[in-house]
Every structure is written in structure tokens, then in C-alpha cells.
Amino acid sequence: MHGVHVWAVLFLSFTLPLFGDNNISSSAPKDYSPTFINVNEELPTRYKAVVEDSLYLQLIMLSSIGALAMMPEDITNWNAAKLEEKSLSQRWKDHVTTTPVWDHDSWAINYIGHPISGAWYYTMGRNDGLSIGESAALSALMSTFVWEYGYEAFAEVPSIQDLIFTPLLGSIMGEGMYILEGKLDRQGGVVFGSRTLGNVSYFFLDPLGRIADGMKNALLFFRIDLDVTMSIQTYPQFRAIPHHLTGEPTDSILYRDREIGFIITFQ
């Protein structure tokens, strides 16, 4: 698809105090000096596969949030009426700046479901060529920053159990699943004489990687060759303080915060 750009933008904007007066009115005009970083270009070539798969993974995560939102409150513990009391952005900011809490999800969700998702992040990394340590780091990154402090933070305060057990138990389980994949490879992808069972096993051992591959293959079938990139764009906010107010010989620059956007581009 040459000459045509398709943009899918995920822009998470949040405020991080840097220095200076944090009580500057939010209604004051903002003067931005953006900094743009293309993650794909900054990372070594060997990470290209996992970065691309991780970007496709965002579509799966967004679908998961939609599915969770439709589930009964006794499963998710999301109080819809309470969530509607604040705007989406304010709710996210309040949750990520609150100390993580011990949640009251069921035992199966906290100690089976979440570790399995951590294991799937891990096996995706291993199959994309990452080492054991790198895959464990990927599991922690995805489960902590992208899920707990990312998508799920729009609905709830990050959970202590999820922050600990998802990447920890997930990485242990994930390495076992990766070893099983190797054994399946040596058997020619056959389980109990069935290639169908073998394919099903491959899927459940690395569903995120398989789905990402399926999405890429589907696009190629329609002769759409997308270049998926992730960018980080930062906007340091500042304003000039007239020198007659500070007693300095020249105007001063007062920095208040920094807004950071994660932008995913399909081109």
C-alpha cells in the first residue's frame, strides 16, 4: 500500500511534576516544545519483531477492556455508576497516582488468570528471539505499565497481586510453555498423532504471537504491507516569568510538567 498512510494513534497524556510551581492554572495557555522519538529506530534490529508484535497486541488489549466492561460487576469489581462520576482522563490520573491496593478479585483470577496472561507476554517475547531475562522484562513491562498503569487504570487502582504475580509466576510458567513448544517442534507439530491438536497446542502456548502473525498474514493476503512503528512524543510545558517579578536581569522560564504521548502508527 504505497503512498497511503493509515494512522492509528494511541495517545496517553499524563502529567509528571518536574520542578517549579505546580499550582500554575490549567487554564493558562500552553507553550510546547515537542521532542519526538521513534522507538523502532532507536532499538537494535533484533527487537524489531517483538516491538511490532507488541503494537499489534494493543488491539487485543483494547478488545479485552471492552470484554471486561461488559462482564458483571461481581467478576470485575468495577462499579459503573462510581466510574461515571469522573471523566475518563481524570479517573486514570487519580488511579495511577494512588498507592496500589490489595484487590478482592477471586483467587482464580489473581493466581491463575493473571499469571497465564503474564506467561503469554513471556512466550511472545521468547518466540520473537528474546532471552529469558528479556522476556521476563517484557512480561513485567506489559503487565505493569501497559495493562495495570495503562488500560486497566481507567477503571481501577493498580493491584498489588497483579503487579507481583502476573510477571513473576507468568515468567516461570512462560518458560515452561516455551519448552513445551520446543518439544512440540521436535514432534513435528503433532499431538497424539493429530496435527490439528498440535496447531491448537501451538496457539494456546503462544496465542499473542499467533494472533499478531495472523493479523499480519491477513493484511498481506489483501496486499497491505503495513509498517508498524511506536513513537514517544513529549511536551515540556513552560512559561516565561517577567524579570520585574523575580528581580533577575532577564525573564525566567518556569517549567511545570511534562505530557507524554505514546503514538502507534500503521503506515
C-alpha positions as CSV (number, residue, x, y, z in Angstrom):
1,M,0.0,0.0,0.0
2,H,2.5,2.5,-1.2
3,G,1.8,6.2,-0.9
4,V,-1.1,5.8,1.5
5,H,-0.7,6.4,5.2
6,V,-3.1,4.7,7.7
7,W,-2.8,6.2,11.2
8,A,-3.9,4.5,14.4
9,V,-2.9,6.7,17.3
10,L,-2.8,5.7,20.9
11,F,-2.0,8.9,22.9
12,L,-1.9,8.6,26.6
13,S,-1.3,12.0,28.0
14,F,-0.4,12.4,31.7
15,T,1.3,14.9,33.9
16,L,4.5,14.3,35.7
17,P,5.7,17.1,38.1
18,L,9.2,18.2,37.3
19,F,10.2,21.3,39.1
20,G,8.9,24.8,39.8
21,D,5.4,25.8,40.9
22,N,2.9,23.0,40.5
23,N,-0.1,25.4,41.1
24,I,0.0,27.0,37.7
25,S,-3.5,27.4,36.4
26,S,-4.5,24.6,34.0
27,S,-6.4,27.3,32.0
28,A,-3.1,29.1,31.3
29,P,-2.0,28.9,27.6
30,K,0.5,26.2,27.0
31,D,3.6,26.7,25.0
32,Y,5.0,23.4,23.8
33,S,8.5,22.4,22.6
34,P,7.9,18.7,21.5
35,T,10.5,16.0,21.4
36,F,9.9,13.1,19.1
37,I,11.4,9.6,19.5
38,N,10.8,6.7,17.0
39,V,11.2,3.6,19.2
40,N,11.7,1.3,16.2
41,E,14.7,3.3,15.0
42,E,16.2,3.6,18.5
43,L,16.2,-0.1,19.3
44,P,18.5,-2.7,17.9
45,T,17.3,-4.6,14.8
46,R,16.9,-7.8,16.9
47,Y,14.0,-6.2,18.8
48,K,12.0,-5.2,15.7
49,A,9.8,-8.4,15.8
50,V,8.8,-8.0,19.4
51,V,8.1,-4.3,19.1
52,E,5.9,-5.0,16.1
53,D,4.1,-7.8,17.8
54,S,3.7,-5.7,20.9
55,L,2.0,-3.0,18.9
56,Y,-0.4,-5.4,17.3
57,L,-1.0,-6.7,20.9
58,Q,-2.6,-3.3,21.8
59,L,-5.6,-4.2,19.7
60,I,-6.0,-7.4,21.7
61,M,-5.7,-5.4,25.0
62,L,-8.3,-2.9,23.9
63,S,-10.6,-5.7,23.0
64,S,-10.0,-7.2,26.4
65,I,-11.0,-4.0,28.1
66,G,-14.2,-3.9,26.1
67,A,-15.0,-7.5,27.0
68,L,-14.3,-6.8,30.7
69,A,-16.6,-3.7,30.7
70,M,-19.5,-5.9,29.6
71,M,-18.9,-8.5,32.3
72,P,-20.9,-8.5,35.6
73,E,-19.6,-6.3,38.3
74,D,-19.2,-9.2,40.7
75,I,-16.4,-10.5,38.4
76,T,-14.6,-7.3,37.5
77,N,-15.4,-5.4,40.7
78,W,-15.9,-2.3,38.5
79,N,-18.7,-0.1,39.8
80,A,-20.1,1.5,36.7
81,A,-22.0,4.2,38.5
82,K,-19.0,5.3,40.5
83,L,-16.7,5.3,37.4
84,E,-19.1,7.7,35.6
85,E,-18.6,10.3,38.4
86,K,-15.3,11.4,36.8
87,S,-14.1,12.0,33.3
88,L,-12.0,9.2,31.7
89,S,-8.8,11.2,31.9
90,Q,-9.3,12.3,35.5
91,R,-10.2,8.8,36.6
92,W,-6.9,7.5,35.0
93,K,-4.8,10.2,36.6
94,D,-6.4,9.6,40.0
95,H,-5.8,5.8,39.8
96,V,-2.2,5.9,38.6
97,T,-1.2,8.4,41.3
98,T,-2.8,6.3,44.1
99,T,-0.8,3.7,46.0
100,P,-1.5,0.1,44.7
101,V,-4.1,-1.7,46.7
102,W,-4.7,-5.4,47.6
103,D,-7.6,-6.2,45.4
104,H,-10.6,-8.5,46.1
105,D,-10.7,-10.4,42.8
106,S,-11.3,-14.2,43.0
107,W,-8.4,-16.5,43.8
108,A,-8.6,-18.0,40.3
109,I,-8.4,-14.6,38.6
110,N,-5.4,-13.4,40.7
111,Y,-3.3,-16.5,40.8
112,I,-4.3,-18.4,37.7
113,G,-5.7,-16.0,35.1
114,H,-3.3,-13.1,35.5
115,P,-0.1,-15.4,35.6
116,I,-1.3,-17.0,32.4
117,S,-1.5,-13.6,30.7
118,G,2.0,-12.9,32.0
119,A,3.1,-16.2,30.6
120,W,1.7,-15.3,27.2
121,Y,3.6,-12.0,27.2
122,Y,6.7,-14.0,28.0
123,T,6.3,-16.7,25.3
124,M,5.6,-14.0,22.7
125,G,9.0,-12.5,23.6
126,R,10.8,-15.8,23.6
127,N,9.4,-16.7,20.1
128,D,10.5,-13.2,18.9
129,G,14.1,-14.1,19.8
130,L,14.4,-12.6,23.3
131,S,16.4,-14.2,26.1
132,I,14.9,-15.5,29.4
133,G,15.7,-12.2,31.1
134,E,14.5,-10.0,28.3
135,S,11.2,-12.0,28.1
136,A,10.7,-11.7,31.8
137,A,11.3,-7.9,31.5
138,L,8.7,-7.8,28.6
139,S,6.2,-9.6,30.8
140,A,6.7,-7.1,33.6
141,L,6.6,-4.1,31.1
142,M,3.3,-5.3,29.5
143,S,1.6,-6.4,32.7
144,T,2.7,-3.4,34.8
145,F,2.9,-0.3,32.6
146,V,0.7,-1.2,29.6
147,W,-2.0,-3.0,31.5
148,E,-2.1,-2.1,35.2
149,Y,-0.9,1.5,34.8
150,G,-2.3,1.8,31.3
151,Y,-5.6,0.4,30.1
152,E,-6.9,-1.1,33.3
153,A,-6.1,2.1,35.3
154,F,-9.1,3.8,33.5
155,A,-11.3,1.5,35.6
156,E,-9.4,0.8,38.9
157,V,-6.3,1.4,41.0
158,P,-3.4,-0.9,40.2
159,S,-3.5,-4.2,42.2
160,I,-0.6,-5.4,44.4
161,Q,-1.2,-9.0,43.5
162,D,-1.3,-8.3,39.7
163,L,1.9,-6.2,39.9
164,I,3.8,-9.1,41.6
165,F,2.3,-12.3,40.5
166,T,1.5,-11.6,36.8
167,P,5.1,-11.1,35.7
168,L,6.7,-13.4,38.4
169,L,4.6,-16.5,38.1
170,G,3.9,-15.6,34.4
171,S,7.6,-15.8,33.5
172,I,8.1,-19.1,35.3
173,M,5.0,-20.6,33.6
174,G,6.0,-19.0,30.3
175,E,9.4,-20.6,30.2
176,G,7.7,-24.0,30.8
177,M,5.4,-23.3,27.9
178,Y,8.3,-22.3,25.7
179,I,10.0,-25.6,26.5
180,L,6.8,-27.4,25.6
181,E,6.7,-25.5,22.3
182,G,10.3,-26.8,21.6
183,K,9.1,-30.4,22.3
184,L,6.2,-29.9,20.0
185,D,8.5,-28.7,17.3
186,R,10.6,-31.9,17.7
187,Q,7.5,-33.9,17.3
188,G,6.7,-32.3,14.0
189,G,3.8,-30.3,15.4
190,V,1.8,-33.4,16.1
191,V,0.0,-34.3,19.4
192,F,-1.4,-37.8,19.8
193,G,-1.0,-38.3,16.1
194,S,-3.1,-35.2,15.3
195,R,-1.7,-32.1,13.5
196,T,-4.9,-30.3,14.4
197,L,-4.3,-30.9,18.1
198,G,-0.7,-29.7,17.5
199,N,-1.9,-26.5,16.0
200,V,-4.3,-25.9,18.9
201,S,-1.5,-26.5,21.3
202,Y,0.8,-24.1,19.5
203,F,-2.0,-21.4,19.7
204,F,-2.5,-21.8,23.5
205,L,1.2,-21.8,24.2
206,D,1.7,-18.5,22.3
207,P,-1.7,-17.0,21.5
208,L,-0.5,-13.4,21.4
209,G,2.3,-14.1,18.9
210,R,0.0,-16.3,16.8
211,I,-2.7,-13.6,16.7
212,A,-0.2,-11.0,15.7
213,D,1.1,-13.3,13.0
214,G,-2.4,-13.9,11.8
215,M,-3.2,-10.2,11.6
216,K,0.0,-9.6,9.6
217,N,-0.8,-12.5,7.2
218,A,-4.4,-11.3,6.8
219,L,-3.1,-7.9,5.7
220,L,-0.6,-9.4,3.4
221,F,-3.3,-11.5,1.8
222,F,-5.0,-8.2,0.8
223,R,-1.6,-6.9,-0.3
224,I,-1.4,-4.5,2.5
225,D,2.1,-4.3,3.8
226,L,2.0,-2.2,7.0
227,D,5.0,-0.7,8.7
228,V,4.1,-0.5,12.4
229,T,6.0,1.9,14.5
230,M,5.8,3.2,18.0
231,S,6.8,6.8,18.9
232,I,7.2,8.7,22.1
233,Q,6.4,12.4,21.9
234,T,7.0,14.6,24.9
235,Y,5.8,18.1,25.5
236,P,7.6,20.0,28.3
237,Q,5.3,22.9,29.4
238,F,6.8,26.2,30.4
239,R,6.0,29.9,30.7
240,A,8.1,33.0,31.0
241,I,8.2,34.9,34.3
242,P,8.8,38.6,33.7
243,H,12.1,39.7,35.2
244,H,10.5,42.6,37.2
245,L,8.6,40.0,39.3
246,T,11.7,38.0,40.1
247,G,14.3,40.7,40.4
248,E,16.5,38.9,37.9
249,P,18.1,40.8,35.0
250,T,16.2,38.7,32.4
251,D,12.9,36.8,32.2
252,S,12.9,33.3,33.8
253,I,11.5,30.1,32.4
254,L,9.3,28.2,34.8
255,Y,8.7,24.5,33.9
256,R,5.7,22.9,35.4
257,D,5.1,19.4,34.0
258,R,5.6,17.1,31.0
259,E,3.0,15.5,28.9
260,I,4.0,12.2,27.2
261,G,2.2,10.6,24.3
262,F,2.7,7.1,23.0
263,I,1.8,7.1,19.4
264,I,1.3,3.9,17.3
265,T,1.4,4.4,13.6
266,F,0.3,1.9,10.9
267,Q,1.8,3.1,7.6
